Amino acid sequence: MRDSQVSHFYVTTPLCRVAVVFGKDPFSLKRFDLFADQDRLIEALDTGPEVDIFDHPAAKLIMSNLDAFFAGRPKSPPWDIFSFEGLTSLQIKVLHAAAQIAFGTVTTYSRLAEMAEVPGAARFVGTALSRNPFPILIPCHRVIRKDGGIGGFSAGADIKLELIEFEQKVLSLQLP
């Protein structure tokens, strides 16, 4: 059953389509769904109808954040409009730590566990990141395995690798 208080709009990025899912009253960002496959995107949404809210100040903020990211100048996540429904305070703490990872760099799950002040909890960190409702804005794609493996990602390992390579390419093109 579709939730009439939740709607979505689509954003096309250089790497994939994003469904921005939000609550209407008051406006809160529920999640980002990243998909390379348009058919999978449409099947996965369980919201009210697609809406055109690009004039809404919060939607403009989201678009500004995405535009800045793909221009190589990411902004701090808009924490005040995020809904973390279903996440624990410790999982949210991991997401805050992930937001501190610099654009164009990667870290390991074990290092992120230390950054989030839960040393030795690399598996917990991986699980928390798998529940990140806002990939790209909270850059969980910057976290890899200790052995150099790519690790998991909600939109798939291919998109994760493309995001990492995109960031590194942007940094290599920027003037010192």
C-alpha positions as CSV (number, residue, x, y, z in Angstrom):
1,M,0.0,0.0,0.0
2,R,1.4,3.4,-1.0
3,D,1.9,6.0,1.6
4,S,0.1,9.2,0.5
5,Q,2.1,11.3,2.9
6,V,5.3,10.3,1.2
7,S,6.2,11.3,-2.4
8,H,9.2,11.4,-4.6
9,F,10.9,13.2,-7.4
10,Y,13.7,12.0,-9.7
11,V,17.1,13.6,-10.3
12,T,19.4,12.5,-13.1
13,T,23.1,12.5,-12.1
14,P,26.1,11.8,-14.3
15,L,26.2,8.3,-12.8
16,C,22.7,7.2,-12.2
17,R,19.1,8.2,-11.5
18,V,18.2,9.1,-8.0
19,A,14.7,8.9,-6.5
20,V,14.4,11.5,-3.7
21,V,11.8,10.2,-1.3
22,F,10.4,12.7,1.1
23,G,7.6,13.2,3.7
24,K,5.2,16.1,2.9
25,D,4.1,17.6,6.1
26,P,6.5,18.7,7.4
27,F,9.0,18.2,4.7
28,S,11.6,15.6,5.6
29,L,14.0,13.7,3.5
30,K,13.3,10.0,3.9
31,R,15.8,8.4,1.6
32,F,17.7,8.5,-1.7
33,D,17.4,5.5,-4.0
34,L,20.2,5.2,-6.5
35,F,19.6,3.1,-9.6
36,A,21.4,2.6,-12.8
37,D,18.4,0.6,-14.1
38,Q,15.3,2.7,-14.6
39,D,12.9,-0.3,-14.4
40,R,14.3,-1.3,-11.1
41,L,13.9,2.2,-9.8
42,I,10.2,2.4,-10.6
43,E,9.5,-1.1,-9.1
44,A,11.3,-0.3,-5.9
45,L,9.4,2.9,-5.0
46,D,6.5,2.5,-2.6
47,T,5.4,6.1,-2.3
48,G,2.7,8.4,-3.4
49,P,3.0,9.9,-6.9
50,E,6.0,11.6,-8.4
51,V,5.7,15.3,-7.8
52,D,7.3,18.4,-9.1
53,I,8.5,20.3,-6.0
54,F,11.6,21.9,-7.4
55,D,10.5,25.3,-6.1
56,H,10.3,24.0,-2.5
57,P,13.3,25.4,-0.5
58,A,14.2,22.0,0.8
59,A,14.2,20.5,-2.7
60,K,16.4,23.3,-3.9
61,L,18.8,22.5,-1.0
62,I,18.9,18.9,-2.1
63,M,19.5,19.8,-5.7
64,S,22.2,22.3,-4.6
65,N,24.0,19.5,-2.6
66,L,23.9,17.1,-5.5
67,D,25.1,19.7,-8.0
68,A,27.9,20.7,-5.7
69,F,29.0,17.0,-5.3
70,F,29.1,16.4,-9.0
71,A,31.0,19.6,-9.5
72,G,33.6,18.4,-7.1
73,R,32.7,20.8,-4.3
74,P,30.5,18.7,-1.9
75,K,28.7,20.5,0.9
76,S,27.9,19.4,4.4
77,P,24.9,17.2,4.5
78,P,21.6,19.0,5.3
79,W,21.2,17.1,8.6
80,D,18.1,19.2,9.7
81,I,15.9,17.8,6.9
82,F,17.0,14.1,7.2
83,S,14.7,11.6,8.7
84,F,16.6,8.7,10.3
85,E,13.5,6.7,11.2
86,G,14.4,3.1,12.0
87,L,18.1,3.9,12.8
88,T,19.7,3.7,16.2
89,S,21.7,6.6,17.7
90,L,24.9,4.6,17.2
91,Q,24.1,4.0,13.6
92,I,23.5,7.7,13.1
93,K,26.8,8.4,14.8
94,V,28.5,6.2,12.2
95,L,26.8,8.2,9.4
96,H,28.0,11.4,11.0
97,A,31.6,10.0,11.0
98,A,31.2,8.8,7.4
99,A,30.3,12.4,6.4
100,Q,33.7,13.5,7.6
101,I,35.6,11.4,5.0
102,A,37.1,13.8,2.5
103,F,36.0,14.0,-1.1
104,G,38.2,11.8,-3.3
105,T,39.6,9.7,-0.4
106,V,38.6,6.3,1.0
107,T,38.9,4.7,4.4
108,T,38.3,1.3,5.8
109,Y,35.4,0.0,7.8
110,S,37.7,-0.6,10.7
111,R,39.1,3.0,10.5
112,L,35.6,4.4,10.3
113,A,34.7,2.4,13.4
114,E,37.5,4.2,15.2
115,M,36.3,7.6,13.9
116,A,32.8,6.8,15.2
117,E,34.3,5.8,18.6
118,V,33.4,2.1,18.3
119,P,36.8,0.6,17.7
120,G,36.7,-3.1,16.7
121,A,33.2,-2.8,15.3
122,A,33.9,-2.9,11.6
123,R,31.0,-5.3,10.9
124,F,28.6,-3.1,12.8
125,V,29.9,-0.1,10.8
126,G,29.3,-2.0,7.6
127,T,25.8,-2.8,8.7
128,A,25.1,0.8,9.7
129,L,26.4,2.0,6.3
130,S,24.2,-0.5,4.5
131,R,21.2,1.3,6.1
132,N,22.4,4.8,5.0
133,P,19.2,6.3,3.6
134,F,21.2,9.2,1.9
135,P,24.0,7.8,-0.2
136,I,26.1,10.5,-1.9
137,L,25.0,13.1,0.6
138,I,26.4,10.9,3.4
139,P,29.3,9.4,1.4
140,C,29.3,5.7,2.5
141,H,30.8,4.9,-0.9
142,R,34.1,6.1,0.5
143,V,34.4,3.1,2.8
144,I,36.2,0.0,1.6
145,R,37.4,-3.3,3.1
146,K,40.8,-3.5,4.8
147,D,42.1,-5.8,2.1
148,G,41.3,-3.2,-0.5
149,G,38.1,-4.8,-1.7
150,I,35.3,-2.5,-2.6
151,G,32.8,-3.8,-0.1
152,G,29.0,-3.4,-0.3
153,F,26.8,-0.6,-1.5
154,S,23.0,-0.2,-1.7
155,A,23.1,0.7,-5.4
156,G,25.6,-2.1,-6.2
157,A,29.4,-2.4,-6.2
158,D,29.6,-1.0,-9.7
159,I,28.0,2.3,-8.8
160,K,30.2,2.5,-5.6
161,L,33.3,2.0,-7.7
162,E,32.1,4.6,-10.2
163,L,31.6,7.1,-7.4
164,I,35.1,6.5,-6.0
165,E,36.7,6.8,-9.4
166,F,34.6,9.9,-10.3
167,E,35.8,11.7,-7.1
168,Q,39.4,10.8,-7.7
169,K,39.2,11.9,-11.3
170,V,37.6,15.3,-10.3
171,L,40.4,15.8,-7.8
172,S,43.1,15.0,-10.4
173,L,41.6,17.6,-12.7
174,Q,41.4,20.4,-10.2
175,L,44.2,23.0,-10.2
176,P,46.4,23.0,-7.1
